[in-house]
Amino acid sequence: MAIAEHRPRALVTPAVLVWAREEAGLEREVAAGKLSVKPERLAEWEAGESRPTFRQLLELSRVYKRNPAVFYLEQPPEEHLAVHDFRRLPDAAVRPLSPELRHEIRLAYMRREVLLSVLGAEAPRTSLPQVAIRDQEWERAAAAIRRHLGVSLTEQREWRRPDVAFKAWREALERIGVLVFQTTRVDIHEMRGFSMAERDLPAVLLNGGDAAAGKCFSAIHELCHLVLNEGGLCLPGDERADSDDTLEVLCNRIAGAVLVPAQSLLAEHVVRAATGSQEWTEEALAQLAREYAVSREVVLRRLLILGRTTERFYRRKRQQYHEEWQAHQEREAGFPVPQHLRALNRTGRLFARGVLESFYDGRISASDLPRYLGLKLKHLSDFEAAVYGS
């Protein structure tokens, strides 16, 4: 008999094994491959005919993105991940969410519940823009949202760089009581933004692997979903000619108008000097992008909407920018980020301050901090300095 047969077995609940795999969005054959076991062996575990070893349980926990203790429950917990999918990829309707994305969405919900639980009546109050988006013209709705966020064009023109802009837009959302989380564990082609349309402390989850300018756009796009009280999973930005998803188009148009107001763009000297629909030089597009601390693609899309360029030119340049961004990502791959900054990038200051203040007040213990913040205690002082610094 094989040595492995004599190893202690984990007395996990078969029904929970099935539930965890299905909630992770994995077929049995795919899950078995990730676990490095035969599908027949996994089927035996799920039927209660045999049990995994403790090492295999840890691997189950890693693949299914679950705490090992979950598998010992007597029955599956009352949890169902219902996600409204606004993505417009041709196969989006049939493609299951990856285990990584499902895990990150659950984590976002968990963080929100943690903050509401530990802060109670002291939890930050949310004040979303009161804008009838569906009934207003894009520019008027965008202007109302910008006023509510308290971001002036004068302030925006001082940012110059998308990374500075993202920090400022994120802080603007947090000021009105919107949690803004990030993840780097999900493929950018699967998700760029996700919104949780809750009355108290709604949340936005952004793909941290996206460019800073892309995250600015996604953040405002998801804010529009919150204003509409229709949260869900998105790939903001693209508007295919054959798309009939008016809600996504609407959120895209308003996000663009928030970032680059039409009246301001049309008043730019380089735009005033142009006549009708035309092609634009890289120098002109880069200059306008710096003025608003956005991507060249956002500027070009706004010019297209305002009748200052052609669909053909926009599509050609968009493909160019996409290829340039991919090349940049490959060059930047593996660039180290200190753990305390990674943790803050994931959670955002609004969540981090709430957890730290609860810790200072004795409402949560030091043993809770690593789990809530995703941070080792040895990095806590650096984390605090980053949270409360400029």
Buried (B, 14 or more C-beta within 10 A) or exposed (E): EEEEEEEEBBEBBBBBBBBBBBBBBBEBEBBBBBBEBEBEBBBBBBEEEBBBBEEBBEBBBEBBBBEBEBBEEEEBEEEEBEBEBBBBEEEEEEEEBBBBBBBBBBBBBEBBEBBBEBBEEEBBEBEBBEBEBEEBEBBBBBBBBBEBBEBEBEEBEEBBEBBBBBBBBBBBBBBBBBBBBBBBBBEBEBBBBBBBBBEEBBBBBBBBBBBBBBBBBBBBBBBBBBBBEBBBBBBBBBBEEEEEBEBBBBBBBBBBBBBBBBEBBBEBEBBEEBEEBEEBEEEBBEBBBBBBBBBBBBBBBBBBBBEBBBEEBBEEBBEEBEEEBEEEEEEEEEEEEEBBEBBBBBBBBBBBBBBBBBBEEEBBEEEBBBEBBBBEEEBBEBBBEBBEEE
